[in-house]
Amino acid sequence: MNARMKSLRSLLALALLTGFAAAPTAAQVPGISFNLAPRVGYFTPLGPMFEDAGDEVKLGSGLAVGVSAELGLLGIPFGLRANVDHVLNTSVEVAGTELTDEATMTVITGDLVFGGPRILPVRPYLLVGGGVKQYDLGAGEVGEESDLALHVGAGVDLKFGPLGLVAEVSDYVSWFEAFDERKMQNDIFASIGIRVGMF
């Protein structure tokens, strides 16, 4: 788990450094745009993962990091986006009692991004997509689980030349299975980041 977290941190750092290095010399390719957006934010689940002997088992809220890469093509009314969000070490709680603080969650999705009209530097957008949600709940717990996830969200993009700021709130919807029961999960990510126009 520590190796996975270090790898994700390295990926985010590389994306950020690559973006800043490329921003001053980013070339315009007619009909094509490509952006990188490393982000940091806050994760909170809206309910428990499952119940054990009547006690709710849930993840605690915590810090999250993410990065997205978005491709725009002339004539297509939406952007194509690859997205990774990762919850750093958080807790697993049973009936309000913390059992471990070493749980993590990683979500990888492909999204369609629908941008609204840009008003001066501000552009709102909606996104919808799907992918895989991976839980690592630590030793002694349910362990690892992978679930299909629906991704929906909204945000705003403030453009300042090749650089910009993004603020986004999204929900990863999935169904967690335990004890032969499946429970709907709504995992909320609120994040801010830097958008770097590569071309």
Biotite code that builds the C-alpha atoms (Angstrom):
import biotite.structure as struc

atoms = struc.array([
    struc.Atom([0.000, 0.000, 0.000], chain_id="A", res_id=1, res_name="MET", atom_name="CA", element="C"),
    struc.Atom([2.846, 2.423, 0.820], chain_id="A", res_id=2, res_name="ASN", atom_name="CA", element="C"),
    struc.Atom([4.479, 1.638, -2.521], chain_id="A", res_id=3, res_name="ALA", atom_name="CA", element="C"),
    struc.Atom([1.203, 2.347, -4.328], chain_id="A", res_id=4, res_name="ARG", atom_name="CA", element="C"),
    struc.Atom([0.787, 5.692, -2.562], chain_id="A", res_id=5, res_name="MET", atom_name="CA", element="C"),
    struc.Atom([4.394, 6.691, -3.361], chain_id="A", res_id=6, res_name="LYS", atom_name="CA", element="C"),
    struc.Atom([3.841, 5.789, -7.007], chain_id="A", res_id=7, res_name="SER", atom_name="CA", element="C"),
    struc.Atom([0.708, 7.919, -7.200], chain_id="A", res_id=8, res_name="LEU", atom_name="CA", element="C"),
    struc.Atom([2.449, 10.842, -5.531], chain_id="A", res_id=9, res_name="ARG", atom_name="CA", element="C"),
    struc.Atom([5.307, 10.535, -8.009], chain_id="A", res_id=10, res_name="SER", atom_name="CA", element="C"),
    struc.Atom([2.818, 10.484, -10.903], chain_id="A", res_id=11, res_name="LEU", atom_name="CA", element="C"),
    struc.Atom([1.120, 13.661, -9.667], chain_id="A", res_id=12, res_name="LEU", atom_name="CA", element="C"),
    struc.Atom([4.443, 15.421, -9.126], chain_id="A", res_id=13, res_name="ALA", atom_name="CA", element="C"),
    struc.Atom([5.606, 14.426, -12.603], chain_id="A", res_id=14, res_name="LEU", atom_name="CA", element="C"),
    struc.Atom([2.372, 15.697, -14.173], chain_id="A", res_id=15, res_name="ALA", atom_name="CA", element="C"),
    struc.Atom([2.723, 19.031, -12.392], chain_id="A", res_id=16, res_name="LEU", atom_name="CA", element="C"),
    struc.Atom([6.394, 19.500, -13.279], chain_id="A", res_id=17, res_name="LEU", atom_name="CA", element="C"),
    struc.Atom([5.832, 18.461, -16.892], chain_id="A", res_id=18, res_name="THR", atom_name="CA", element="C"),
    struc.Atom([2.954, 20.891, -17.199], chain_id="A", res_id=19, res_name="GLY", atom_name="CA", element="C"),
    struc.Atom([4.908, 23.853, -15.864], chain_id="A", res_id=20, res_name="PHE", atom_name="CA", element="C"),
    struc.Atom([7.878, 23.024, -18.064], chain_id="A", res_id=21, res_name="ALA", atom_name="CA", element="C"),
    struc.Atom([5.695, 22.815, -21.167], chain_id="A", res_id=22, res_name="ALA", atom_name="CA", element="C"),
    struc.Atom([3.408, 25.783, -20.465], chain_id="A", res_id=23, res_name="ALA", atom_name="CA", element="C"),
    struc.Atom([5.747, 28.559, -21.671], chain_id="A", res_id=24, res_name="PRO", atom_name="CA", element="C"),
    struc.Atom([6.356, 26.821, -25.007], chain_id="A", res_id=25, res_name="THR", atom_name="CA", element="C"),
    struc.Atom([2.936, 25.193, -25.502], chain_id="A", res_id=26, res_name="ALA", atom_name="CA", element="C"),
    struc.Atom([2.080, 25.258, -29.193], chain_id="A", res_id=27, res_name="ALA", atom_name="CA", element="C"),
    struc.Atom([-1.370, 25.616, -30.644], chain_id="A", res_id=28, res_name="GLN", atom_name="CA", element="C"),
    struc.Atom([-2.429, 22.665, -32.790], chain_id="A", res_id=29, res_name="VAL", atom_name="CA", element="C"),
    struc.Atom([-5.396, 23.654, -34.969], chain_id="A", res_id=30, res_name="PRO", atom_name="CA", element="C"),
    struc.Atom([-8.542, 21.823, -33.922], chain_id="A", res_id=31, res_name="GLY", atom_name="CA", element="C"),
    struc.Atom([-6.917, 20.032, -30.987], chain_id="A", res_id=32, res_name="ILE", atom_name="CA", element="C"),
    struc.Atom([-6.433, 20.929, -27.325], chain_id="A", res_id=33, res_name="SER", atom_name="CA", element="C"),
    struc.Atom([-4.825, 18.892, -24.563], chain_id="A", res_id=34, res_name="PHE", atom_name="CA", element="C"),
    struc.Atom([-4.786, 19.842, -20.872], chain_id="A", res_id=35, res_name="ASN", atom_name="CA", element="C"),
    struc.Atom([-3.312, 18.367, -17.696], chain_id="A", res_id=36, res_name="LEU", atom_name="CA", element="C"),
    struc.Atom([-4.849, 19.214, -14.311], chain_id="A", res_id=37, res_name="ALA", atom_name="CA", element="C"),
    struc.Atom([-3.217, 18.010, -11.068], chain_id="A", res_id=38, res_name="PRO", atom_name="CA", element="C"),
    struc.Atom([-5.574, 18.551, -8.136], chain_id="A", res_id=39, res_name="ARG", atom_name="CA", element="C"),
    struc.Atom([-5.746, 18.308, -4.352], chain_id="A", res_id=40, res_name="VAL", atom_name="CA", element="C"),
    struc.Atom([-8.876, 18.219, -2.233], chain_id="A", res_id=41, res_name="GLY", atom_name="CA", element="C"),
    struc.Atom([-11.113, 16.538, 0.306], chain_id="A", res_id=42, res_name="TYR", atom_name="CA", element="C"),
    struc.Atom([-12.926, 13.205, 0.244], chain_id="A", res_id=43, res_name="PHE", atom_name="CA", element="C"),
    struc.Atom([-16.019, 12.259, 2.229], chain_id="A", res_id=44, res_name="THR", atom_name="CA", element="C"),
    struc.Atom([-18.388, 9.285, 1.909], chain_id="A", res_id=45, res_name="PRO", atom_name="CA", element="C"),
    struc.Atom([-22.107, 9.939, 2.320], chain_id="A", res_id=46, res_name="LEU", atom_name="CA", element="C"),
    struc.Atom([-22.859, 6.640, 4.009], chain_id="A", res_id=47, res_name="GLY", atom_name="CA", element="C"),
    struc.Atom([-21.448, 3.359, 5.369], chain_id="A", res_id=48, res_name="PRO", atom_name="CA", element="C"),
    struc.Atom([-19.900, 0.666, 3.191], chain_id="A", res_id=49, res_name="MET", atom_name="CA", element="C"),
    struc.Atom([-21.859, -2.093, 4.935], chain_id="A", res_id=50, res_name="PHE", atom_name="CA", element="C"),
    struc.Atom([-23.231, -3.239, 8.297], chain_id="A", res_id=51, res_name="GLU", atom_name="CA", element="C"),
    struc.Atom([-21.706, -5.910, 10.532], chain_id="A", res_id=52, res_name="ASP", atom_name="CA", element="C"),
    struc.Atom([-23.938, -7.269, 13.318], chain_id="A", res_id=53, res_name="ALA", atom_name="CA", element="C"),
    struc.Atom([-25.946, -4.058, 13.155], chain_id="A", res_id=54, res_name="GLY", atom_name="CA", element="C"),
    struc.Atom([-22.898, -1.774, 13.342], chain_id="A", res_id=55, res_name="ASP", atom_name="CA", element="C"),
    struc.Atom([-22.095, 0.554, 10.436], chain_id="A", res_id=56, res_name="GLU", atom_name="CA", element="C"),
    struc.Atom([-18.673, 0.142, 8.839], chain_id="A", res_id=57, res_name="VAL", atom_name="CA", element="C"),
    struc.Atom([-17.489, 3.182, 6.910], chain_id="A", res_id=58, res_name="LYS", atom_name="CA", element="C"),
    struc.Atom([-14.482, 5.093, 5.653], chain_id="A", res_id=59, res_name="LEU", atom_name="CA", element="C"),
    struc.Atom([-13.496, 8.324, 7.331], chain_id="A", res_id=60, res_name="GLY", atom_name="CA", element="C"),
    struc.Atom([-13.142, 11.602, 5.466], chain_id="A", res_id=61, res_name="SER", atom_name="CA", element="C"),
    struc.Atom([-9.677, 12.708, 4.430], chain_id="A", res_id=62, res_name="GLY", atom_name="CA", element="C"),
    struc.Atom([-7.221, 14.275, 2.018], chain_id="A", res_id=63, res_name="LEU", atom_name="CA", element="C"),
    struc.Atom([-7.308, 13.293, -1.656], chain_id="A", res_id=64, res_name="ALA", atom_name="CA", element="C"),
    struc.Atom([-5.121, 13.978, -4.679], chain_id="A", res_id=65, res_name="VAL", atom_name="CA", element="C"),
    struc.Atom([-5.846, 13.532, -8.350], chain_id="A", res_id=66, res_name="GLY", atom_name="CA", element="C"),
    struc.Atom([-4.837, 14.275, -11.901], chain_id="A", res_id=67, res_name="VAL", atom_name="CA", element="C"),
    struc.Atom([-6.792, 14.447, -15.153], chain_id="A", res_id=68, res_name="SER", atom_name="CA", element="C"),
    struc.Atom([-5.825, 14.639, -18.821], chain_id="A", res_id=69, res_name="ALA", atom_name="CA", element="C"),
    struc.Atom([-8.403, 16.092, -21.226], chain_id="A", res_id=70, res_name="GLU", atom_name="CA", element="C"),
    struc.Atom([-8.427, 16.032, -25.010], chain_id="A", res_id=71, res_name="LEU", atom_name="CA", element="C"),
    struc.Atom([-10.614, 18.378, -27.063], chain_id="A", res_id=72, res_name="GLY", atom_name="CA", element="C"),
    struc.Atom([-11.257, 17.912, -30.783], chain_id="A", res_id=73, res_name="LEU", atom_name="CA", element="C"),
    struc.Atom([-12.773, 20.386, -33.231], chain_id="A", res_id=74, res_name="LEU", atom_name="CA", element="C"),
    struc.Atom([-16.361, 19.465, -34.102], chain_id="A", res_id=75, res_name="GLY", atom_name="CA", element="C"),
    struc.Atom([-16.957, 17.316, -31.007], chain_id="A", res_id=76, res_name="ILE", atom_name="CA", element="C"),
    struc.Atom([-19.183, 19.070, -28.415], chain_id="A", res_id=77, res_name="PRO", atom_name="CA", element="C"),
    struc.Atom([-17.463, 17.443, -25.437], chain_id="A", res_id=78, res_name="PHE", atom_name="CA", element="C"),
    struc.Atom([-13.987, 16.748, -24.140], chain_id="A", res_id=79, res_name="GLY", atom_name="CA", element="C"),
    struc.Atom([-12.480, 13.291, -23.607], chain_id="A", res_id=80, res_name="LEU", atom_name="CA", element="C"),
    struc.Atom([-10.925, 12.933, -20.177], chain_id="A", res_id=81, res_name="ARG", atom_name="CA", element="C"),
    struc.Atom([-8.870, 10.332, -18.299], chain_id="A", res_id=82, res_name="ALA", atom_name="CA", element="C"),
    struc.Atom([-9.043, 10.797, -14.544], chain_id="A", res_id=83, res_name="ASN", atom_name="CA", element="C"),
    struc.Atom([-7.351, 9.379, -11.423], chain_id="A", res_id=84, res_name="VAL", atom_name="CA", element="C"),
    struc.Atom([-8.322, 10.261, -7.848], chain_id="A", res_id=85, res_name="ASP", atom_name="CA", element="C"),
    struc.Atom([-6.625, 8.787, -4.791], chain_id="A", res_id=86, res_name="HIS", atom_name="CA", element="C"),
    struc.Atom([-7.633, 9.026, -1.132], chain_id="A", res_id=87, res_name="VAL", atom_name="CA", element="C"),
    struc.Atom([-4.563, 9.180, 1.112], chain_id="A", res_id=88, res_name="LEU", atom_name="CA", element="C"),
    struc.Atom([-4.466, 7.182, 4.330], chain_id="A", res_id=89, res_name="ASN", atom_name="CA", element="C"),
    struc.Atom([-7.863, 7.414, 5.990], chain_id="A", res_id=90, res_name="THR", atom_name="CA", element="C"),
    struc.Atom([-9.683, 5.515, 8.713], chain_id="A", res_id=91, res_name="SER", atom_name="CA", element="C"),
    struc.Atom([-12.035, 2.548, 8.781], chain_id="A", res_id=92, res_name="VAL", atom_name="CA", element="C"),
    struc.Atom([-14.647, 3.074, 11.485], chain_id="A", res_id=93, res_name="GLU", atom_name="CA", element="C"),
    struc.Atom([-17.063, 0.599, 13.059], chain_id="A", res_id=94, res_name="VAL", atom_name="CA", element="C"),
    struc.Atom([-19.918, 2.135, 15.051], chain_id="A", res_id=95, res_name="ALA", atom_name="CA", element="C"),
    struc.Atom([-17.863, 5.341, 15.318], chain_id="A", res_id=96, res_name="GLY", atom_name="CA", element="C"),
    struc.Atom([-14.720, 3.567, 16.604], chain_id="A", res_id=97, res_name="THR", atom_name="CA", element="C"),
    struc.Atom([-11.590, 3.784, 14.476], chain_id="A", res_id=98, res_name="GLU", atom_name="CA", element="C"),
    struc.Atom([-10.044, 0.398, 13.663], chain_id="A", res_id=99, res_name="LEU", atom_name="CA", element="C"),
    struc.Atom([-7.244, 1.522, 11.331], chain_id="A", res_id=100, res_name="THR", atom_name="CA", element="C"),
    struc.Atom([-5.969, 4.698, 9.724], chain_id="A", res_id=101, res_name="ASP", atom_name="CA", element="C"),
    struc.Atom([-4.248, 2.990, 6.810], chain_id="A", res_id=102, res_name="GLU", atom_name="CA", element="C"),
    struc.Atom([-7.139, 2.567, 4.373], chain_id="A", res_id=103, res_name="ALA", atom_name="CA", element="C"),
    struc.Atom([-6.920, 4.022, 0.874], chain_id="A", res_id=104, res_name="THR", atom_name="CA", element="C"),
    struc.Atom([-9.144, 4.259, -2.175], chain_id="A", res_id=105, res_name="MET", atom_name="CA", element="C"),
    struc.Atom([-8.200, 4.850, -5.819], chain_id="A", res_id=106, res_name="THR", atom_name="CA", element="C"),
    struc.Atom([-10.610, 5.584, -8.667], chain_id="A", res_id=107, res_name="VAL", atom_name="CA", element="C"),
    struc.Atom([-9.718, 5.529, -12.367], chain_id="A", res_id=108, res_name="ILE", atom_name="CA", element="C"),
    struc.Atom([-12.322, 6.730, -14.870], chain_id="A", res_id=109, res_name="THR", atom_name="CA", element="C"),
    struc.Atom([-12.873, 7.848, -18.420], chain_id="A", res_id=110, res_name="GLY", atom_name="CA", element="C"),
    struc.Atom([-15.189, 10.877, -18.681], chain_id="A", res_id=111, res_name="ASP", atom_name="CA", element="C"),
    struc.Atom([-17.027, 13.064, -21.140], chain_id="A", res_id=112, res_name="LEU", atom_name="CA", element="C"),
    struc.Atom([-16.739, 16.762, -20.274], chain_id="A", res_id=113, res_name="VAL", atom_name="CA", element="C"),
    struc.Atom([-19.479, 19.157, -21.418], chain_id="A", res_id=114, res_name="PHE", atom_name="CA", element="C"),
    struc.Atom([-18.359, 22.772, -21.210], chain_id="A", res_id=115, res_name="GLY", atom_name="CA", element="C"),
    struc.Atom([-20.721, 25.712, -20.945], chain_id="A", res_id=116, res_name="GLY", atom_name="CA", element="C"),
    struc.Atom([-20.133, 29.124, -22.538], chain_id="A", res_id=117, res_name="PRO", atom_name="CA", element="C"),
    struc.Atom([-17.031, 30.932, -21.293], chain_id="A", res_id=118, res_name="ARG", atom_name="CA", element="C"),
    struc.Atom([-17.898, 34.197, -19.514], chain_id="A", res_id=119, res_name="ILE", atom_name="CA", element="C"),
    struc.Atom([-14.684, 36.225, -19.507], chain_id="A", res_id=120, res_name="LEU", atom_name="CA", element="C"),
    struc.Atom([-12.147, 33.815, -17.961], chain_id="A", res_id=121, res_name="PRO", atom_name="CA", element="C"),
    struc.Atom([-14.775, 31.539, -16.352], chain_id="A", res_id=122, res_name="VAL", atom_name="CA", element="C"),
    struc.Atom([-16.225, 28.410, -17.939], chain_id="A", res_id=123, res_name="ARG", atom_name="CA", element="C"),
    struc.Atom([-18.559, 26.010, -16.075], chain_id="A", res_id=124, res_name="PRO", atom_name="CA", element="C"),
    struc.Atom([-18.602, 22.361, -17.048], chain_id="A", res_id=125, res_name="TYR", atom_name="CA", element="C"),
    struc.Atom([-20.329, 19.056, -16.314], chain_id="A", res_id=126, res_name="LEU", atom_name="CA", element="C"),
    struc.Atom([-18.805, 15.613, -16.540], chain_id="A", res_id=127, res_name="LEU", atom_name="CA", element="C"),
    struc.Atom([-20.088, 12.046, -16.665], chain_id="A", res_id=128, res_name="VAL", atom_name="CA", element="C"),
    struc.Atom([-18.200, 8.808, -17.055], chain_id="A", res_id=129, res_name="GLY", atom_name="CA", element="C"),
    struc.Atom([-17.297, 5.507, -15.507], chain_id="A", res_id=130, res_name="GLY", atom_name="CA", element="C"),
    struc.Atom([-14.441, 3.340, -14.399], chain_id="A", res_id=131, res_name="GLY", atom_name="CA", element="C"),
    struc.Atom([-13.100, 1.277, -11.510], chain_id="A", res_id=132, res_name="VAL", atom_name="CA", element="C"),
    struc.Atom([-12.938, 2.012, -7.779], chain_id="A", res_id=133, res_name="LYS", atom_name="CA", element="C"),
    struc.Atom([-10.265, 0.137, -5.800], chain_id="A", res_id=134, res_name="GLN", atom_name="CA", element="C"),
    struc.Atom([-10.427, -0.180, -1.998], chain_id="A", res_id=135, res_name="TYR", atom_name="CA", element="C"),
    struc.Atom([-7.511, -1.180, 0.227], chain_id="A", res_id=136, res_name="ASP", atom_name="CA", element="C"),
    struc.Atom([-8.906, -1.340, 3.754], chain_id="A", res_id=137, res_name="LEU", atom_name="CA", element="C"),
    struc.Atom([-5.814, -2.604, 5.560], chain_id="A", res_id=138, res_name="GLY", atom_name="CA", element="C"),
    struc.Atom([-4.903, -5.821, 7.328], chain_id="A", res_id=139, res_name="ALA", atom_name="CA", element="C"),
    struc.Atom([-7.599, -7.457, 9.408], chain_id="A", res_id=140, res_name="GLY", atom_name="CA", element="C"),
    struc.Atom([-10.475, -5.821, 7.518], chain_id="A", res_id=141, res_name="GLU", atom_name="CA", element="C"),
    struc.Atom([-12.436, -6.800, 4.444], chain_id="A", res_id=142, res_name="VAL", atom_name="CA", element="C"),
    struc.Atom([-9.219, -6.330, 2.455], chain_id="A", res_id=143, res_name="GLY", atom_name="CA", element="C"),
    struc.Atom([-9.135, -5.256, -1.142], chain_id="A", res_id=144, res_name="GLU", atom_name="CA", element="C"),
    struc.Atom([-12.150, -4.852, -3.390], chain_id="A", res_id=145, res_name="GLU", atom_name="CA", element="C"),
    struc.Atom([-12.650, -3.483, -6.892], chain_id="A", res_id=146, res_name="SER", atom_name="CA", element="C"),
    struc.Atom([-16.034, -2.165, -8.032], chain_id="A", res_id=147, res_name="ASP", atom_name="CA", element="C"),
    struc.Atom([-17.354, -0.551, -11.173], chain_id="A", res_id=148, res_name="LEU", atom_name="CA", element="C"),
    struc.Atom([-18.132, 3.127, -10.566], chain_id="A", res_id=149, res_name="ALA", atom_name="CA", element="C"),
    struc.Atom([-20.209, 5.852, -12.194], chain_id="A", res_id=150, res_name="LEU", atom_name="CA", element="C"),
    struc.Atom([-18.617, 9.310, -12.142], chain_id="A", res_id=151, res_name="HIS", atom_name="CA", element="C"),
    struc.Atom([-20.687, 12.513, -12.247], chain_id="A", res_id=152, res_name="VAL", atom_name="CA", element="C"),
    struc.Atom([-19.579, 16.021, -11.368], chain_id="A", res_id=153, res_name="GLY", atom_name="CA", element="C"),
    struc.Atom([-19.425, 19.725, -12.066], chain_id="A", res_id=154, res_name="ALA", atom_name="CA", element="C"),
    struc.Atom([-16.781, 22.397, -11.931], chain_id="A", res_id=155, res_name="GLY", atom_name="CA", element="C"),
    struc.Atom([-15.497, 25.759, -13.079], chain_id="A", res_id=156, res_name="VAL", atom_name="CA", element="C"),
    struc.Atom([-12.389, 26.541, -15.120], chain_id="A", res_id=157, res_name="ASP", atom_name="CA", element="C"),
    struc.Atom([-10.685, 29.950, -14.843], chain_id="A", res_id=158, res_name="LEU", atom_name="CA", element="C"),
    struc.Atom([-8.413, 30.455, -17.846], chain_id="A", res_id=159, res_name="LYS", atom_name="CA", element="C"),
    struc.Atom([-5.307, 32.649, -17.776], chain_id="A", res_id=160, res_name="PHE", atom_name="CA", element="C"),
    struc.Atom([-3.480, 31.908, -21.013], chain_id="A", res_id=161, res_name="GLY", atom_name="CA", element="C"),
    struc.Atom([-1.942, 28.402, -21.049], chain_id="A", res_id=162, res_name="PRO", atom_name="CA", element="C"),
    struc.Atom([-2.514, 28.140, -17.284], chain_id="A", res_id=163, res_name="LEU", atom_name="CA", element="C"),
    struc.Atom([-5.752, 28.129, -15.357], chain_id="A", res_id=164, res_name="GLY", atom_name="CA", element="C"),
    struc.Atom([-7.421, 27.191, -12.104], chain_id="A", res_id=165, res_name="LEU", atom_name="CA", element="C"),
    struc.Atom([-10.053, 24.485, -11.737], chain_id="A", res_id=166, res_name="VAL", atom_name="CA", element="C"),
    struc.Atom([-12.499, 23.816, -8.899], chain_id="A", res_id=167, res_name="ALA", atom_name="CA", element="C"),
    struc.Atom([-14.547, 20.637, -9.045], chain_id="A", res_id=168, res_name="GLU", atom_name="CA", element="C"),
    struc.Atom([-17.016, 18.553, -7.037], chain_id="A", res_id=169, res_name="VAL", atom_name="CA", element="C"),
    struc.Atom([-17.798, 15.009, -8.133], chain_id="A", res_id=170, res_name="SER", atom_name="CA", element="C"),
    struc.Atom([-19.498, 11.843, -6.923], chain_id="A", res_id=171, res_name="ASP", atom_name="CA", element="C"),
    struc.Atom([-18.218, 8.312, -7.510], chain_id="A", res_id=172, res_name="TYR", atom_name="CA", element="C"),
    struc.Atom([-21.243, 6.022, -7.336], chain_id="A", res_id=173, res_name="VAL", atom_name="CA", element="C"),
    struc.Atom([-20.698, 2.290, -6.821], chain_id="A", res_id=174, res_name="SER", atom_name="CA", element="C"),
    struc.Atom([-22.014, -0.730, -4.908], chain_id="A", res_id=175, res_name="TRP", atom_name="CA", element="C"),
    struc.Atom([-19.872, -2.268, -2.143], chain_id="A", res_id=176, res_name="PHE", atom_name="CA", element="C"),
    struc.Atom([-20.397, -5.987, -1.526], chain_id="A", res_id=177, res_name="GLU", atom_name="CA", element="C"),
    struc.Atom([-20.010, -7.604, 1.897], chain_id="A", res_id=178, res_name="ALA", atom_name="CA", element="C"),
    struc.Atom([-21.763, -10.566, 3.518], chain_id="A", res_id=179, res_name="PHE", atom_name="CA", element="C"),
    struc.Atom([-23.649, -11.269, 0.266], chain_id="A", res_id=180, res_name="ASP", atom_name="CA", element="C"),
    struc.Atom([-25.200, -7.802, 0.293], chain_id="A", res_id=181, res_name="GLU", atom_name="CA", element="C"),
    struc.Atom([-24.478, -4.832, -1.958], chain_id="A", res_id=182, res_name="ARG", atom_name="CA", element="C"),
    struc.Atom([-24.792, -1.275, -0.659], chain_id="A", res_id=183, res_name="LYS", atom_name="CA", element="C"),
    struc.Atom([-24.775, 1.857, -2.795], chain_id="A", res_id=184, res_name="MET", atom_name="CA", element="C"),
    struc.Atom([-21.798, 4.163, -2.205], chain_id="A", res_id=185, res_name="GLN", atom_name="CA", element="C"),
    struc.Atom([-21.654, 7.908, -2.848], chain_id="A", res_id=186, res_name="ASN", atom_name="CA", element="C"),
    struc.Atom([-18.059, 9.080, -2.439], chain_id="A", res_id=187, res_name="ASP", atom_name="CA", element="C"),
    struc.Atom([-17.714, 12.853, -2.784], chain_id="A", res_id=188, res_name="ILE", atom_name="CA", element="C"),
    struc.Atom([-14.504, 14.515, -3.938], chain_id="A", res_id=189, res_name="PHE", atom_name="CA", element="C"),
    struc.Atom([-14.128, 18.314, -3.748], chain_id="A", res_id=190, res_name="ALA", atom_name="CA", element="C"),
    struc.Atom([-10.870, 19.561, -5.257], chain_id="A", res_id=191, res_name="SER", atom_name="CA", element="C"),
    struc.Atom([-8.968, 22.503, -6.677], chain_id="A", res_id=192, res_name="ILE", atom_name="CA", element="C"),
    struc.Atom([-6.056, 22.408, -9.057], chain_id="A", res_id=193, res_name="GLY", atom_name="CA", element="C"),
    struc.Atom([-4.017, 23.910, -11.852], chain_id="A", res_id=194, res_name="ILE", atom_name="CA", element="C"),
    struc.Atom([-4.933, 23.356, -15.497], chain_id="A", res_id=195, res_name="ARG", atom_name="CA", element="C"),
    struc.Atom([-1.959, 23.396, -17.857], chain_id="A", res_id=196, res_name="VAL", atom_name="CA", element="C"),
    struc.Atom([-2.573, 23.719, -21.599], chain_id="A", res_id=197, res_name="GLY", atom_name="CA", element="C"),
    struc.Atom([-0.085, 21.419, -23.308], chain_id="A", res_id=198, res_name="MET", atom_name="CA", element="C"),
    struc.Atom([-1.341, 22.348, -26.811], chain_id="A", res_id=199, res_name="PHE", atom_name="CA", element="C"),
])
